[in-house]
Amino acid sequence: MSETVKALREKYLGKRVKILDMAGEMCYNNKCGTVTHVDDAGQLHGTWGGCAILPEVDKFEIIKEDHHA
């Protein structure tokens, strides 16, 4: 496993994210989900749907859940 993939897994696995802009997949913009898997190519997979987030291409942010709502 590359150091980059290892770092991505440590940073994002299990985190809630919001997709701000997914290149070529406008229907995913503003979707939220939890990162469930980081593959060997460094793509983030999760509960937002079938497309993976490409960290070098797509814009997304880690979000915190509001437990008081």
Secondary structure, DSSP 8 states (H G I E B T S, - for coil): --HHHHHHHHHHTT-EEEEEE-TT-GGGTT-EEEEEEE-TT--EEETT-SS-B-TTTSEEEE----TT-
